[in-house]
Amino acid sequence: MRLGLRAAPASTSGKTAPGEESRVITAKYNIADRHDLRTGSRLFFACRVEHLTDMEMTLSVPVTGEIGDAVFVQVKALGDIKGSVVKRTRTGFVMSISATQAERARLKVKIDWFEKIRARKAVNKRLHDRFTPTNPHSTLIFGDGSTLRCFVVDMSASGAAVSANVRLEAGTPLALGKVVGRVVRHLPNGFAIRFVSAVNVGVLEDLLIKPSI
């Protein structure tokens, strides 16, 4: 079942230097106070924080909203951040942060601390089973030939975690970019895909991050 919000366009940005993916900030967000009609719980999608200050945040997302829509973001180590969409970008949107003066001061301290911690980390993705792609935007291709833009949270030689504006049953066959697989389970912000066969991590990102059709 697909949900009624527009998908963000795929990014065509270039690759970053080795180890840079370790400095990516992944998070989850709710937009326009969307709720899951089945459970009544708040509906979250995965996202990536591209830029963050105590005043505004730029997110790369699988699903965008409209200018003025309320946004609730949960960032590990930084906590909950609330605001609203003030500008749409090619891969997501910019949100203004709603906070009191005291809350904004605390957020600034957290951001400064977090940036120092991130700057010390330089992890080579070849040493880890799972890693985040430089460009998280890709395309799902279904058995009937239809396509849907999606957001790759992380990936490995055997599968990937994906967030998209759709709910798929376990066992659903599909392709993520150029790699064929099946949905194996649901995640809090999306679902997990297991590839039909293992993929060489050296070419994995080039195969997964296929431009939207």
Residue, then its C-alpha position, 0 to 999 in steps of 0.5 A: m500500500r503506497l502512502g500519499l506523500r510525494a517522494a524526493p527525487a534521486s540525487t546525482s551527487g558524486k562520491t566522497a572520499p573513503g571513510e567519509e561515510s562514517r561521518v554521515i548522520t542518519a535519523k528518522y522523521n515524521i512529516a505532517d503528523r502522519h500516522d500508520l492507519r493500521t496501528g495508529s502510531r506515528l509514521f517514521f521514515a529514515c533520513r540523512v542530515e545533510h546540514l544542521t545548525d541550532m536554527e535549521m536542518t537540511l534533510s535528504v529524505p525518501v518522502t517530502g511534504e509541503i511548505g509549512d508542514a510540521v516535522f519531527v526528527q529523532v537524531k541519535a545522540l542529539g535527541d528530538i528536534k521539531g520544526s517545519v518545512v521552509k524550503r524543498t530541495r532536490t533531495g529533500f527539504v530544509m526545516s526551521i527548528s522550533a525551540t526556546q532560547a534555552e533549548r536552542a542553546r542546549l542544541k548548539v552545545k550538543i551539535d558542537w560536541f557531536e561534530k567533534i566526535r564525528a571528526r575523530k572517526a574515520v572508518n573504512k567501509r571495507l572493514h565492516d559488514r554494513f555501511t551507508p552509501t554516499n548517495p542514499h537515493s535509489t529506485l525500487i523496481f517491482g515485478d509489474g514494471s512499476t518503479l518507486r524512489c527510495f532511500v537506502v539506509d545502509m547496505s551489505a553484500s547480502g542485503a540492504a535496509v530501505s525506507a520508501n513511501v510504500r508498505l510491502e509484504a515479506g517475500t515481495p520480489l523486487a530490484l533495488g537499483k540493478v540488484v534483485g532481491r526480496v523483502v524479508r522483514h519490516l523495520p521501524n522506518g522501512f524494510a529489509i531486502r535480501f539479495v538473491s545472491a551476494v554482491n561484491v562490495g567493491v561495486l555494490e554502491d554503483l549497482l544499488i544507486k541506480p538513477s530513477i527511471 
